[in-house]
C-alpha cells in the first residue's frame, strides 16, 4: 500500500469519534507540536493526573460534526504515530461505501468485515467474515477469510426476542454506521443480531479450506481492495507479497523424526507405533495394578477384556504399550447419584495413606472434563476425583462409557494406551535429533471464574521428560522466581558435566515488564550471566497471516517451513505435509505465530524455531500430533487443573515428573 508521509489532519473532540486515547498517550504522540499548548487550553490540562483517572481524547481523520473540535496537521514525524489508525479509518470508509458490515473494536485484530453471501431462511442471512491486520511499518495490510456461514438476523430484535439469553452481551449492528458492537454499547432497539449457537438455527460449520483459499483471497482483493483509491491512500497492484529467500527457511532435517523401539524411526506416530512399538517401557510396568472405578459392570468387564486381549486392530495393552493389565484386589462400583460419597468412603477405607505410586485408576462413567448437565456439575466431580487420587500419587485415566460401547472403540484404545504408558513413566517415542542439555521452561495461563492461573513445565533436555511442574494463582512473581531458581539448581546438580549456557522460556504472552522483572530477579538471586531467550508462542491458530506454496498449487507450505513476518516474528507451519509431493491426504493446519525476544546479539533463529517444532512431536496424549509444543500445551493443562483443583498441585513424584494431565 502507498500512503502520504505528511499533510494529514487529525480532528479531536471530547466525545463521539472513531478512535480514542488516554490524554497522556495522546499528548505523548504530539510532544513538542506547535499547537500542543493551544490544545491543552482547549481540552484541559491533565499532566499531573494519574493515567487511570485521565479522560479520553477522541479523534478522527475526517471532519467531525461536533462544533467543539480541535485539529492538528501532521507532519511526517507526527504522522508515524497515527499511521495505523489512518489506514484503519480509510478501510472502514471504503467498506462502508460498499455496504459491508464492519467490526472496528477488536482485540488482536485491527478490523473485521462481514460480506453478504445469501439468504439462509426467512429470519437469517449468511455472511462471510474477513479479518485484517495493519502492519504500518512494513506498509502491509494482511487479510484473510476466517469464517463462512455467519448468520445475522434479517430483522431487528429486542430483549423479548430470545429466552434465557442475556441480550446485552450479544453483538448487534448499529444502523447508522453499520458497525458491529456489543448490544450493551448501543442505545437503539430493535437491533439486528449476530447469531450465536444458543439462538441461531442449526447450520453445518464450513471450514475455510486452504485448497481454495488463495483463489478466494485473490478474488476479494481484485473486487474490493484494488478499487480503494483515495487522494491519500492506494492499494498497489499485485496484491500478494512474495517472500524473499532470506525471510524463510526450514527447521533442521531430523526435527520431525521420532525414534521407536529398537531405534527404528518414523515421521508419523501412528505408523511408528504400529510397526515398531514404544521406545521405552514404564519402569513400574510389571508392578502396577489397575483399580477400576465404574458404574456399569458390563462396561468395566468389556474394557478389561479389550485391554487384556485386544479389540480389532488394537493388540492389547501389554503388546502395544508393554504394560500387563493386572487388576488390583480392590475396585469401586459406584452409584451415580452418590458418586462423591461412595468415592470418599472408598479412599478412606482402601487407600488411607499418601503414596500409592504403583496403582493406576481407570474411571468409567459419565464424567468428562469441562462438561456440565442439568443434574449436577460433572466437570466439578471430574476434577475432584482426579485431584484426590493425585494427592495419593495415583495417576488416572477417565473413559466415557459410551465410547466403550461403540464399535469404533478400537480407534480410541491406542490413544488410551499411549497416555497410560506416559503417565506411568514410559516413553512412547522420542526425537531422533541428538539429545542436548538445555533448561527449557514453558508457561501458559487459563482463566477460571475470572481468576487467572499460570502453569509451568520444566524440561532439562529435548527428549520430552518433564522434570518439574508448578502452578501459580495470578502473577505471583516471587514464587515463580523461587521455583525457577530451584529448577536451575537441580539442573546444575544433575548436569554437572554440562555448562548451563542459556535459559529458554516458551511463553504464551509477549516479552514485557513482568518478564523483564522475572529475568532480573533470577539473575540477581543466582548470580547468572547467561542469555535468557523468550519465545512467545501464540496459543491459538493463526488464521490471519498465512502463506501459500506456489509450487504446490498455492497450497499449504511443507511442514517445518517458517517465514519471517516482522522483527523477530515468524510463522511456523506445522502440519502433515512432510514431503514436497505427498502421496497421501494431508490434514489442513494453520500455522502458529512465534516471536523471539533476547538480549543476546547472536540468536540462531533456526535452532530456536526447530526446538519449538521438536517439542510439538513429544505430545503423548494420542497418535495425532499438535501444532503447539508440549512446553506450552502441558503448562496450559496444568493451569487448567490448578484452577479447577482450587488448591496447589501436589508435590509427589507422580504429580511433578509424569504427565498425569494427559
Buried (B, 14 or more C-beta within 10 A) or exposed (E): BEBBEEEBEBBBBBEEBBBBBBBBBBBEBBEEBEEEEEBBEEBEEBEEEEEEEBBBBBBBBEEBEBEEBBBBBBBEEBBBBBBBBBBBBBBBBBBBEEEBBBBBBEEEBBBBBBBEEEEBEEBBBBBBBBBBBBBBEEEBBBBBBBBBBBBBBEEBBEEEBBEEBEBEEBBBBBEEBBBBBEBEEBEEEBBBBBBEEEBBEEBEEEEBEBEEBBEBBEEBBEEBBBEBEEEEBBBEEEBEEEBEEEEBBBBBEBBBBBBBBEEEBBBBBBEBBBEBBBBBBBEBBEEBBBBBBBBBEEBBEBBBEBBBBBBEEBBBBBEBBBBBBBEBEEBBEBEEEEBBEBBEEBBEEBBEEEEBBBBBBBBBBBBEBEEEEEEBEBBBBBBBBBBBBBBBBBBBBBBBBEBBEEEEBBBBBBBBBBBBBBBBBBBBBBBBBEEEBBBBBBBBBBEBEEEBBBBBBBBBBBBBBBBBBBBBBEEEEEBBBBBBBEBBEBBBEEBEEBEBEBBBBBBBBEBEEEBBEBBEBBBEEBEBEBBBBBBBBBBEBBBBBBBBBEEBEBBBBBBBBBBBBEEBBBBBBBBBBBEEEEEEEBEBBBBBBBBBBBEEEEBEBBEBBBBBBBBBBBBBBBBEBBBBBBBBBBBBBBBBBBBBBBEEBBEBEBBBBBBBBB
